[in-house]
Amino acid sequence: MDAQRAQEICNSPQMENVTYNGTRIYIEHVDQQSGKATIHPLDEPSNKQSVSVTNLVER
């Protein structure tokens, strides 16, 4: 995924099916300059991590 699409998903009121390493995640924030996204697994909102948007997969 690219940073622009990750930002679109982050801003969307609709929940998109996005995964990181096979786990469904929620995108909290996207830094388009660095190409990083702050995410967390859907079932673990306290487990936040910063990852490259290129590792996110839209299903």
TIKE-342594 format. One line per field, with one value per residue: residue in one letter; residue number from 1; y negated, x, z negated of N, C-alpha, C, CB in turn. Coordinates in steps of 0.05 Angstrom, whole numbers, plus 5000, padded with zeros to 4 digits. Each point is the difference from the previous one (the first is absolute). Glycine has a CB too. Layout:
<nodes>
code <- [A, ...]
pos <- [NUM, ...]
n_v <- [Y, ...]
n_u <- [X, ...]
n_w <- [Z, ...]
ca_v <- [Y, ...]
ca_u <- [X, ...]
ca_w <- [Z, ...]
c_v <- [Y, ...]
c_u <- [X, ...]
c_w <- [Z, ...]
cb_v <- [Y, ...]
cb_u <- [X, ...]
cb_w <- [Z, ...]
</nodes>
This chain:
<nodes>
code <- [M, D, A, Q, R, A, Q, E, I, C, N, S, P, Q, M, E, N, V, T, Y, N, G, T, R, I, Y, I, E, H, V, D, Q, Q, S, G, K, A, T, I, H, P, L, D, E, P, S, N, K, Q, S, V, S, V, T, N, L, V, E, R]
pos <- [1, 2, 3, 4, 5, 6, 7, 8, 9, 10, 11, 12, 13, 14, 15, 16, 17, 18, 19, 20, 21, 22, 23, 24, 25, 26, 27, 28, 29, 30, 31, 32, 33, 34, 35, 36, 37, 38, 39, 40, 41, 42, 43, 44, 45, 46, 47, 48, 49, 50, 51, 52, 53, 54, 55, 56, 57, 58, 59]
n_v <- [5023, 4954, 4975, 4999, 5052, 4981, 4948, 5033, 5034, 4949, 4976, 5055, 4977, 5058, 5033, 4996, 5063, 4965, 5060, 4971, 5063, 5018, 4945, 4982, 4947, 4962, 4969, 4975, 4972, 5005, 4975, 4987, 4993, 5061, 5024, 4997, 5023, 4981, 5066, 5010, 5060, 4975, 5018, 4945, 4936, 5016, 5018, 4928, 5031, 4945, 5045, 4971, 4975, 5052, 5033, 4982, 5056, 4954, 5062]
n_u <- [5017, 5027, 5003, 4946, 4976, 5014, 4965, 4949, 4999, 5003, 4945, 4961, 4954, 5025, 5028, 5042, 4996, 5059, 5028, 5045, 5020, 4938, 4973, 4942, 5040, 4956, 5038, 5006, 5022, 5008, 5059, 4974, 5060, 5005, 4961, 4971, 4940, 5004, 4981, 4969, 4997, 4943, 5022, 5041, 4961, 5058, 5028, 5018, 5036, 5018, 4983, 5033, 4939, 5037, 4967, 4938, 4980, 4951, 4977]
n_w <- [5000, 5035, 4945, 5036, 4972, 4940, 5008, 5019, 4948, 4962, 5024, 4996, 4957, 5025, 4949, 5056, 4988, 4974, 4996, 4968, 5025, 5036, 4968, 5031, 4994, 4981, 5048, 4934, 5052, 5065, 4975, 5068, 4974, 4993, 5050, 4934, 5004, 4937, 5015, 4949, 5026, 5019, 4943, 4984, 4995, 4971, 5061, 5015, 5044, 5025, 5051, 5043, 5012, 5019, 4951, 5026, 5030, 5018, 4984]
ca_v <- [4977, 4975, 4981, 4986, 5018, 5004, 4975, 5001, 5019, 4989, 4979, 5011, 5009, 5029, 5018, 5015, 5024, 4996, 5018, 4997, 5027, 5019, 4992, 4976, 4977, 4974, 4979, 4976, 4975, 5005, 4979, 5003, 4993, 5023, 5025, 5017, 4999, 5010, 5020, 5019, 5022, 4993, 5010, 4991, 4971, 4990, 5011, 4983, 5001, 4984, 5018, 4989, 5005, 5021, 5026, 5002, 5012, 4996, 5025]
ca_u <- [4983, 5016, 4993, 4975, 4978, 4998, 4987, 4972, 4987, 5000, 4980, 4974, 4983, 4994, 5021, 5011, 5014, 5028, 5015, 5029, 5010, 4977, 4982, 4984, 5009, 4988, 5020, 4994, 5013, 5019, 5019, 5006, 5028, 5018, 4988, 4994, 4973, 4996, 4979, 4997, 4982, 4972, 4993, 5020, 5004, 5023, 5024, 5006, 5027, 5005, 5010, 5000, 4974, 5004, 4994, 4971, 4986, 4971, 4987]
ca_w <- [5000, 4999, 4978, 5007, 4996, 4971, 4990, 5008, 4982, 4973, 4999, 5007, 4978, 5004, 4992, 5022, 4992, 5004, 4983, 4997, 4993, 4998, 4978, 5006, 4984, 5003, 5004, 4984, 5010, 5022, 5005, 5028, 5005, 4994, 5010, 4977, 4989, 4973, 5002, 4979, 5007, 4993, 4974, 4980, 5004, 4985, 5012, 5022, 5011, 5023, 5021, 5027, 5014, 5021, 4988, 4996, 5023, 5000, 5010]
c_v <- [4975, 4981, 4986, 5017, 5005, 4976, 5000, 5019, 4989, 4979, 5009, 5008, 5030, 5016, 5017, 5025, 4998, 5019, 4992, 5027, 5020, 4993, 4976, 4978, 4975, 4979, 4975, 4974, 5008, 4975, 5004, 4993, 5024, 5026, 5019, 4996, 5011, 5017, 5015, 5023, 4993, 5009, 4992, 4970, 4988, 5009, 4984, 5004, 4983, 5019, 4985, 5006, 5021, 5028, 5005, 5011, 4996, 5024, 4993]
c_u <- [5018, 4988, 4973, 4976, 4996, 4986, 4971, 4985, 4998, 4978, 4972, 4983, 4994, 5024, 5009, 5015, 5030, 5015, 5029, 5010, 4977, 4980, 4984, 5006, 4982, 5022, 4992, 5010, 5019, 5018, 5010, 5029, 5018, 4989, 4994, 4971, 5000, 4975, 4996, 4981, 4972, 4993, 5020, 5006, 5024, 5026, 5007, 5028, 5001, 5013, 5000, 4974, 5003, 4995, 4971, 4987, 4970, 4988, 4974]
c_w <- [5000, 4979, 5006, 4994, 4970, 4987, 5006, 4982, 4972, 4997, 5006, 4976, 5002, 4993, 5023, 4989, 5008, 4981, 4999, 4990, 4995, 4979, 5009, 4981, 5005, 5003, 4984, 5012, 5022, 5002, 5029, 5006, 4995, 5011, 4978, 4991, 4972, 5001, 4974, 5010, 4991, 4971, 4978, 5003, 4985, 5012, 5026, 5010, 5025, 5021, 5027, 5014, 5022, 4990, 4995, 5026, 4997, 5013, 5013]
cb_v <- [5025, 5005, 4994, 4974, 5022, 5028, 4975, 4990, 5038, 5008, 4969, 5016, 4953, 4989, 5001, 4958, 5027, 4952, 5037, 4950, 4979, 5034, 5019, 5029, 5019, 5014, 5018, 5030, 4977, 5030, 4997, 4990, 4953, 4977, 4993, 4998, 5006, 4959, 5005, 4964, 5034, 5004, 5038, 5047, 4997, 4999, 5046, 4966, 5046, 4956, 5040, 5005, 4952, 4970, 4998, 4962, 5035, 4950, 5027]
cb_u <- [4963, 5012, 5049, 5025, 5008, 5042, 5043, 5012, 5018, 5050, 5036, 5020, 4980, 4968, 4983, 5005, 4957, 4994, 4968, 4997, 5041, 5031, 5032, 4964, 5047, 4960, 5011, 5002, 4995, 4967, 5015, 4953, 4990, 5014, 5025, 5048, 4980, 5022, 5009, 5007, 5037, 4988, 4978, 5020, 4951, 4972, 4990, 4968, 5006, 5005, 4982, 5050, 4987, 5033, 5045, 5001, 5037, 5004, 5021]
cb_w <- [4976, 5049, 4989, 5036, 5045, 5001, 5005, 5047, 5028, 4997, 5014, 5043, 4998, 5037, 4953, 5028, 5006, 5014, 5010, 4990, 4980, 5016, 4965, 5018, 5001, 4972, 5047, 4960, 4955, 5025, 4950, 5011, 4986, 4959, 5042, 4985, 5046, 4977, 5049, 4964, 4996, 5048, 5023, 4999, 5008, 4958, 4981, 4982, 4982, 4973, 4975, 5002, 4990, 5022, 4979, 4966, 5004, 5003, 4964]
</nodes>
